[in-house]
């Protein structure tokens, strides 16, 4: 199982809250060597909160993206 697959199980087991915690902190607690960046799905959205995805490349090369709710 890749780190991308294990990540969400780990988040559930550790009760991580995507709405209230910084996504960078959640990811780094799981994999300190992960690469993290943001992608805006709608460049015309002035707020950007709902149209921003957190993208992650884990240290094993697997990757995942998720929204503000962790979905």
C-alpha angles and dihedrals in degrees: 000000000000124000089249089060094043092048098076093044088052091049091052093046091050095041095235113182113217093188096055105028129067108260090221090059093049093050095044091050088057099039117008092193096053120123114230132191139153129243123197111215092192114037090188094059103107094197095045093190097111097035098050122100125198108225122200135188108193124213091259091058097255117128141200140175129206141174131240091286095050094254 
